[in-house]
Amino acid sequence: MQAAPVRATAIPSFTTALRAVESLLMGGGQRTARRNAWTSVLEDRRRAKDRFEAERVLQQALAARRS
């Protein structure tokens, strides 16, 4: 008895494909370091956005107090 043919219906996302290539080209330690670095970049961006928003709110409060 033969197994039924399997058809791939889902195309992997770009991220999934990139991680697959990354796993082939790099060792586990370097991959972890790269992910940690990217996580740090995203966290820095989030903090910068929060700082910008806080500064905007403080400037609006100061302007309202002056008027």
C-alpha positions, 0 to 999 in steps of 0.5 A, spaced: 500 500 500 502 506 498 501 513 502 497 518 499 501 524 496 502 530 500 501 537 497 503 543 500 498 548 500 501 553 505 507 557 503 511 559 508 512 566 510 518 570 509 520 570 516 520 562 516 524 562 510 529 567 513 530 563 519 530 556 515 536 559 511 539 562 517 539 556 521 543 552 515 548 558 515 549 560 522 551 556 528 546 556 534 550 561 538 550 566 533 543 565 531 541 567 538 546 573 539 542 576 532 535 575 535 537 578 542 540 584 538 534 585 534 530 584 540 534 590 543 533 594 537 526 593 538 526 595 545 530 601 544 525 603 539 519 602 544 523 606 549 524 612 544 517 612 542 515 612 549 520 618 551 517 622 545 510 621 547 511 623 554 515 629 552 509 631 547 504 630 553 509 634 558 509 640 552 502 640 551 501 641 559 506 646 559 502 650 554 495 649 557 498 652 563 501 658 560 495 660 557 
